[in-house]
Amino acid sequence: MRKFWVIQASAGAGKTYKLSERYLNLLLEKNVPPSSILAVTFTNKAAGEMRERILGCLKEIALKGKNDK
């Protein structure tokens, strides 16, 4: 597994989406602990969007698991 990923693209190209997707993949598929993942963006807006995407996905997974019981 690669230790570092750099995502470079122009505005509106989906960098924040891709970074969120990669974070979730590391967390859920590769079992990397959150304390070992560093995700950096250039703006507070992008960081907020990333946080909301990640938390929204985790919430959806948690609620789905709760409803399956």
N, C-alpha and C positions, 0 to 999 in steps of 0.2 A: 504494500500500500504506500502511495506517495505521502510524504510528510507535509508538503506544502502545495497549495493550489493558488494560482493567481488568475483572477477573472478580469480581463480587460475588454471593454467594449464602449461604444458611444452611448449617450443618454437614451433611455427608453429601450435599450436592447435586451433587458431582462436580467441584468447582473444580480439584483437583489433577489429575484425569484430563484435564480440558479444557486446563489449562495445559501439561501434558505433550504432548498432542495438537498444540497450537498450536506449541510449541517444535519438535517433529519436522517439522511442516509447513513452518515457516520454514527449517529446516536442509535438509530433503530435497527439497522441492518448489520453494521460492523461492531456494535456493542462498545463503541468508544465512549468513555465517561465524559459528561459535559465539561468537567474541569480540565479536560485535555483538548478541548476544541476552542480555537480562537477564530472568530469571524470579525473582520474589520471592514467598515464602510467609510466613505468620505463625508457623509452628512448624517446629522441626527435624524432627518426624515427617513433616509434609507435604513438606518438602524432600527427605527421605530417600526417601519414596514416589515423588516425581517423578523423582529421580535413578535409582532402580531401574527405573521404567517406561521411561525414555528409554534407559538403557543396555541393558535387556533387548530393546527393539525394535531398537536398532542391532546388537546381537549376533546377533539372529535374521536380520536382513538380511545381515550379513556371512557368517554360516554358510550361508545359502541361496545366496549368490553363490559361495561356495567350493565348495559341492556341485554347482553348475551347470557347473563347469569340467570 
